């Protein structure tokens, strides 16, 4: 089982790294005022960002599948809930990536279209960016709810130190709050992401070095 834990730790780091680099490539382009005019020119950068975010979407399912056999010994219902949430999160993330793909085509058309057609293409592009944003926030809500189940099982079972599980509770509660506020139109910045980011870095490192405490009694 600790082999699963260590591979899951690697996938946590792959997921985090792929998302951070991928969003770092993609988001600045989508946030530019005249983003549609430049996406086709920067299509290699956009494609690289999409590929990395696709890797993240695949990795999150792998994490849950590897952790499921361990977690279900302590709480099968919550283990199933966590696995299901990560599958749904992955699906939402993959659907959200359709928007940037569409934007590459729109950007090519924008470059060749007459000025009178620009406003129409820009309106479609704005809708695509909004859809990308909303689907991502929905994915983060699903991730938060599922990961709160994960942290509960980890806390009760003591598979990892309880202080680490507490950081996870705080982090995913913060992420849930941030995503709900973002959907309702309130930007909280990145401050509520910090505890969750700490958890998703410390937990995989702990799994790689220590693994799970499998001497903990199952309930």
C-alpha positions as CSV (number, residue, x, y, z in Angstrom):
1,X,0.0,0.0,0.0
2,X,2.9,2.4,0.7
3,X,4.0,1.9,-2.9
4,X,0.6,3.3,-3.9
5,X,1.1,6.2,-1.5
6,X,4.5,7.0,-3.0
7,X,3.3,6.9,-6.6
8,X,0.4,9.1,-5.5
9,X,2.9,11.5,-4.0
10,X,4.7,11.7,-7.3
11,X,1.4,12.3,-9.2
12,X,0.5,15.1,-6.7
13,X,3.7,16.9,-7.5
14,X,3.2,16.2,-11.3
15,X,-0.3,17.6,-11.0
16,X,0.7,20.7,-9.1
17,X,3.7,21.4,-11.3
18,X,1.8,20.9,-14.5
19,X,-1.0,23.1,-13.5
20,X,1.2,25.9,-12.2
21,X,3.3,26.0,-15.4
22,X,0.3,25.4,-17.7
23,X,-1.8,28.2,-16.1
24,X,1.3,30.4,-16.0
25,X,1.5,30.0,-19.8
26,X,-2.2,30.3,-20.6
27,X,-3.8,32.7,-18.2
28,X,-1.7,35.8,-18.9
29,X,-2.7,35.5,-22.6
30,X,-6.4,35.2,-21.7
31,X,-6.3,38.1,-19.4
32,X,-4.9,40.6,-21.9
33,X,-7.4,43.2,-23.0
34,X,-6.9,42.4,-26.7
35,X,-6.3,38.7,-26.2
36,X,-8.0,37.5,-29.3
37,X,-5.6,39.3,-31.6
38,X,-2.6,37.6,-30.1
39,X,-3.6,34.0,-29.4
40,X,-2.9,32.7,-32.9
41,X,0.5,34.3,-32.8
42,X,1.2,32.7,-29.4
43,X,-0.5,29.4,-30.3
44,X,2.6,27.4,-29.5
45,X,2.6,28.8,-26.0
46,X,-1.2,28.3,-25.7
47,X,-0.9,24.7,-26.9
48,X,1.9,24.0,-24.4
49,X,-0.3,25.4,-21.6
50,X,-3.2,23.2,-22.7
51,X,-1.0,20.1,-22.8
52,X,0.2,20.7,-19.2
53,X,-3.3,21.4,-17.9
54,X,-4.4,18.2,-19.6
55,X,-1.7,16.3,-17.8
56,X,-3.0,17.8,-14.6
57,X,-6.5,16.6,-15.4
58,X,-5.3,13.1,-16.0
59,X,-3.0,13.0,-12.9
60,X,-5.8,13.9,-10.4
61,X,-7.7,10.8,-11.4
62,X,-4.6,8.7,-10.9
63,X,-4.1,10.1,-7.4
64,X,-7.6,9.1,-6.3
65,X,-7.3,5.6,-7.9
66,X,-4.1,5.0,-6.0
67,X,-5.4,6.3,-2.7
68,X,-8.7,4.5,-2.9
69,X,-7.6,1.0,-1.8
70,X,-6.0,2.5,1.4
71,X,-8.8,5.0,2.2
72,X,-11.7,2.5,1.8
73,X,-10.3,0.4,4.7
74,X,-11.1,3.3,7.0
75,X,-14.2,4.8,5.4
76,X,-15.4,3.2,2.1
77,X,-18.2,5.8,1.5
78,X,-15.8,8.8,1.9
79,X,-13.1,7.0,-0.2
80,X,-15.7,6.5,-3.0
81,X,-16.8,10.1,-2.6
82,X,-13.2,11.3,-3.0
83,X,-12.6,9.1,-6.1
84,X,-15.8,10.3,-7.7
85,X,-15.1,13.9,-7.0
86,X,-11.7,13.7,-8.7
87,X,-13.2,12.0,-11.7
88,X,-15.7,14.8,-12.0
89,X,-13.0,17.4,-11.4
90,X,-11.0,15.9,-14.2
91,X,-14.0,15.9,-16.6
92,X,-14.7,19.6,-15.8
93,X,-11.1,20.5,-16.4
94,X,-11.0,18.7,-19.7
95,X,-14.2,20.4,-20.9
96,X,-12.8,23.8,-19.8
97,X,-9.8,23.2,-22.1
98,X,-12.1,23.2,-25.2
99,X,-12.5,27.0,-24.9
100,X,-8.8,27.8,-25.5
101,X,-8.7,25.4,-28.4
102,X,-11.7,27.3,-29.9
103,X,-9.9,30.6,-29.2
104,X,-7.0,29.6,-31.4
105,X,-9.4,29.2,-34.4
106,X,-11.2,32.4,-33.6
107,X,-8.0,34.3,-33.3
108,X,-6.9,33.1,-36.8
109,X,-10.3,34.2,-38.2
110,X,-9.9,37.5,-36.3
111,X,-6.6,38.2,-38.0
112,X,-8.1,37.7,-41.5
113,X,-11.5,39.3,-40.9
114,X,-12.5,42.8,-41.7
115,X,-12.8,45.3,-38.9
116,X,-16.6,45.0,-39.1
117,X,-16.5,41.3,-38.1
118,X,-14.1,41.8,-35.1
119,X,-16.9,42.6,-32.6
120,X,-18.8,39.4,-33.4
121,X,-15.7,37.3,-33.0
122,X,-14.7,39.1,-29.8
123,X,-18.1,38.4,-28.3
124,X,-17.8,34.7,-29.0
125,X,-14.2,34.8,-27.6
126,X,-15.4,36.5,-24.4
127,X,-18.0,33.8,-23.9
128,X,-15.4,31.1,-24.4
129,X,-13.1,32.7,-21.8
130,X,-16.0,33.1,-19.3
131,X,-16.9,29.4,-19.8
132,X,-13.3,28.4,-19.3
133,X,-13.2,30.4,-16.0
134,X,-16.6,29.1,-14.7
135,X,-15.8,25.4,-15.5
136,X,-12.5,25.8,-13.7
137,X,-14.1,27.3,-10.6
138,X,-16.7,24.5,-10.6
139,X,-13.9,22.0,-10.8
140,X,-12.3,23.6,-7.8
141,X,-15.5,23.4,-5.8
142,X,-15.7,19.7,-6.6
143,X,-12.0,19.3,-5.7
144,X,-12.6,21.1,-2.4
145,X,-15.6,19.0,-1.4
146,X,-13.9,15.7,-2.3
147,X,-10.7,16.7,-0.6
148,X,-12.4,17.6,2.6
149,X,-13.6,13.9,2.7
150,X,-10.0,12.9,2.1
151,X,-8.7,15.0,5.0
152,X,-11.4,13.6,7.3
153,X,-10.3,10.1,6.6
154,X,-6.7,11.0,7.0
155,X,-7.4,12.8,10.3
156,X,-9.5,9.9,11.8
157,X,-7.2,7.2,10.6
158,X,-3.9,9.0,11.4
159,X,-2.4,7.6,8.2
160,X,-0.5,10.9,8.2
161,X,0.1,13.3,11.1
162,X,-3.1,15.1,12.2
163,X,-1.5,18.5,11.9
164,X,-1.1,17.8,8.1
165,X,-4.7,16.8,7.8
166,X,-5.7,20.1,9.7
167,X,-3.8,22.1,7.1
168,X,-5.7,20.2,4.4
169,X,-9.0,21.1,6.1
170,X,-8.1,24.8,6.2
171,X,-6.7,24.8,2.7
172,X,-9.7,23.1,1.0
173,X,-12.2,25.2,3.0
174,X,-10.4,28.3,1.8
175,X,-10.4,27.0,-1.8
176,X,-14.1,26.2,-1.6
177,X,-14.8,29.7,-0.3
178,X,-12.7,31.4,-2.9
179,X,-14.3,29.5,-5.8
180,X,-17.8,30.1,-4.6
181,X,-17.0,33.8,-4.2
182,X,-15.4,33.9,-7.7
183,X,-18.5,32.4,-9.3
184,X,-20.6,35.0,-7.6
185,X,-18.4,37.7,-9.0
186,X,-16.1,38.5,-6.0
187,X,-12.4,38.2,-6.6
188,X,-10.5,37.2,-3.4
189,X,-7.1,37.0,-5.0
190,X,-4.8,34.1,-4.3
191,X,-4.6,34.4,-0.5
192,X,-7.2,31.7,0.2
193,X,-5.2,29.3,-2.0
194,X,-2.1,29.3,0.2
195,X,-3.0,26.7,2.9
196,X,-4.2,24.3,0.2
197,X,-1.0,24.8,-1.8
198,X,1.0,24.1,1.3
199,X,-0.9,20.9,1.8
200,X,-0.5,19.7,-1.8
201,X,3.2,20.2,-1.5
202,X,3.8,18.8,2.0
203,X,1.5,15.8,1.7
204,X,3.2,14.3,-1.4
205,X,6.6,14.9,0.1
206,X,5.5,13.2,3.2
207,X,4.2,10.2,1.2
208,X,7.4,10.0,-0.7
209,X,9.6,10.0,2.4
210,X,7.4,8.4,5.1
211,X,4.5,6.8,3.3
212,X,1.3,6.1,5.2
213,X,1.2,5.0,8.8
214,X,-0.3,1.6,8.1
215,X,0.0,0.6,11.8
216,X,-3.0,2.8,12.4
217,X,-6.0,0.7,13.4
218,X,-8.8,0.4,10.8
219,X,-12.3,1.3,12.0
